[in-house]
Amino acid sequence: MKLLHLLNEVLRKIEEWIIAYSIILMAIVLIANVLARNLFNTSLNFAEEVSQFLTIFVTFFGTSYAARRARHIRMSLLYDVFGEKGKKYLSLFVPSAPQH
């Protein structure tokens, strides 16, 4: 069991590292591309493709990280719109509705 906890922690650290450095690299590439376009009237050929790949990495690894930390997006629009009575009924039928 300790091995699984260790593996989970190692994977969490790897995910955090990939997410953080992908965002930093994406910012560097995009800022460099903007500066190159405005200062030198030329664009970095690879900037768009690298940014797209990094966006995909951040999206998928971020989703995995959010699920691991139970911080995923919860849709609560209907719950927020209803009054107290509606919230009670909604919480009976929707298991993810907040319980108050």
DAWO-V239533 format. One record per pair of residues at least 12 apart in sequence whose ideal C-beta (glycine too) atoms are under 8 Angstrom apart, sorted by the first residue. I is the first residue (numbers start at 0). GAP is how many residues later the second one is. D is the distance in whole Angstrom. If there is no record, write none. Layout:
# DAWO-V239533
{{I & GAP & D} {I & GAP & D}}
This chain:
# DAWO-V239533
{{7 & 60 & 8} {11 & 53 & 7} {11 & 56 & 6} {14 & 46 & 5} {14 & 49 & 6} {14 & 50 & 5} {14 & 53 & 7} {15 & 49 & 7} {17 & 39 & 6} {17 & 43 & 5} {18 & 38 & 8} {18 & 39 & 6} {18 & 42 & 5} {18 & 43 & 6} {18 & 46 & 6} {21 & 32 & 5} {21 & 35 & 5} {21 & 36 & 5} {21 & 39 & 7} {22 & 31 & 8} {22 & 35 & 6} {24 & 25 & 8} {24 & 29 & 6} {25 & 24 & 8} {25 & 25 & 6} {25 & 28 & 4} {25 & 29 & 7} {25 & 32 & 7} {28 & 15 & 7} {28 & 17 & 8} {28 & 18 & 5} {28 & 21 & 5} {28 & 22 & 6} {28 & 25 & 8} {29 & 17 & 7} {29 & 21 & 6} {31 & 12 & 6} {31 & 15 & 7} {32 & 14 & 4} {73 & 22 & 6} {75 & 21 & 7} {75 & 22 & 7} {77 & 12 & 7} {78 & 12 & 8} {78 & 15 & 8} {78 & 18 & 5} {78 & 19 & 6} {86 & 13 & 7}}
